[in-house]
């Protein structure tokens, strides 16, 4: 008897494969997850996996592209909605905190996975488009005199480094409180480091 795949739509099945892989990559690790593990968890044929993705590396790359693409889109929307570096950067921190609460596996994959071990041609996460846009927000703020004149990498790390560390602490279970509950305090500390 032929095994049937859930969801007859190709896009729906592809998304199911990606979300299942995301869960397995973050719970077991990339190298401890096989295509057969993903196939069993999804409940599709192995052929269905290979119909959508040529390899496990292709699944990992698609996840990375989707996540960085979604984040870059969110950063672009923030840049269009807010005008000052203060408001833009605060909105980014709020976005990251909310994403951590709503999709912890996505944040774990972005922050914990050593992507270059299995995608050697990919830029490091800190050089990906979302992080470049964050640095651009800071650079524009420096140019307009909203931030002290530090090299953009230093200023961006000062503003976003502490909040991103809070994301790590939340993902590691060190912080019990949801991150949005402490947004104001974290943001005040981050902005005071370089804001005028």
N, C-alpha and C positions, 0 to 999 in steps of 0.2 A: 504494500500500500504506500502510495506517495505521501510524503510529509507535506503538510500545507503550512504556508507561512502566514502569520497573523498580519492582517491589513493588506489588502490587495494592491494598494497604491505604492508605487516604487519609492516616492519621497517619504511616505509615512514609514515604510520599512527601513529606509536608509537612516532616518532620524532615530528610530528605535535601536538600530545597531549602534549608532554613535552614542546615544544616552546610556546604553548598556555597557559599552566599552568604557565610557567615562567613569561609571560606577566601579567597574572592575579595575581599571588602571589606578584609581585613587584608593581603593580598598586593598588591593593585592600588590599593586605596583605594575608598571609596564612590562618589565621583564618576567614577571611571574604570571602573566596573563597570556594565554594563547588564543589564536583565532578560534580553536575548538571550544575554549571556555566561553567566548563571546557567543558562539553559535548555540551552545547548549543553553545558556542563560536566556537568549532571545527566543529560542525555540523555532529557529528557521533551519533550512538546509545549509550545509557548508557552501553549496553552490550559490545560494542567495547572498551570502557574505561576499564571496568573490565576484559576484555580478556587480556589486556596488563598490567594492574596494579590492585593489590588486593584492594588498598585503596588510599585515598588522601595522606596518609603518604608515601606509596610506590612511588607515583609520586614525592613527595618532595625528597625522598631518591635517586631516580634515577637521578633527576636533580643535586643534590649535588654530587653524584658519577661522573656523566658526567663532570661537571664543574671542580671539583678538579682533576679528571683524565686528562682532557685536559691541565689544568694548570701545573700539575706535568710533563706531557710529554714535555711541552714547557720549563720548568725549566731544565729537563734532556738534552734537545737539546742545551740549552744555555751552560750548563756545559761541553758538548762535544765540542762545537764550540769555546769557549773562555777558556783561560788558567789562567788569573789572576783574583783575586777577584774584582779588579777595573772594568775590562771589563765585567765579569759575572754579577756583581750587577747592573752595568749601563744597561746592556741588559735586566735584569729583570724589572727595572723601566720603560724602553722603552716599554717592552711587556705589562706591566700593564696599562700604559698610552694609548697605542694603543687599548687594549682590552676595556678600558673604553669608548673610542670614537666609536669603531665599535660595541660593544655589551653592552651598558649601563645596560640593564636588567640583564645580567649575573653578572656584578659587583655589582649591587644593591642586588641581591639575595645572593651573597657571603658575602657581607659586612654588609648589614642591617638586613637580616633575623636572628632571634634568633633561630637558627636551633635546639638547644637542647630543646627548648620548645615543638617541635613536633617530634624530633628525639632524645630522651633522651639518647640513647646508643651510639650516634655518638660523636666523639672527637670534641672539639671546633675547629672552623675554623683555629685559630692560631696554632693548633697542627696538622692540616691536612698535607698531603704529600707535597703539594707545599711549604708551609711555613717551613716545616722541611728541604726541599732542599735549601731554601733560607738561613736558619741558617747554613746548612752544607757548603755552599759557603763561608760564613763569617768565620766559624770555620777553614776551610782550609786556608783562607787568614791570619788569626791570627797565625796559625802554621807556615806559610811561612814568617812571619814577614812583610806582606803587610799592616796589620792593627795593631793598638795599642792593647796591651794585656788587653782587657776587657773580662768579661764573655760573651760568644757568644750571649746570649739573649739581653744583653745590647747593644752590637755592632750591632746586626741585627736590633734591634728596632731603633737605631740611624740612620742607613743607610736607612731602608725602611719605618720607621714610618712617616717621613715628606712627602715623595712621596705618601704614602697611604692616608695621610690626604688631600693631594691635589686632590686625586681621589674623596674623600668624597665631597670636596668643588665643584668639577666639577659636580658631580651627583646631588648635592643640588642646582645647578644653581647659585652659588656664583661667580664662575669663568666663564667668557664669552669666553676666549681664549681656543682653543683646547689644551689639555695637551701636545701633542708632540711639540707645539710651545714654551713651557717653559721648556722642558726637560733639556737643558744644564744648566740653572740657578738652577733648583731644584736639579739636580745631583751634581753640584758643592757644594752646601750647605750640601747635605747628605754625600758626600765623605769626606769633610773637618772635619766632626764630629769625624771620627775614622781612616781615612786613614793616612798612613805615607808619 
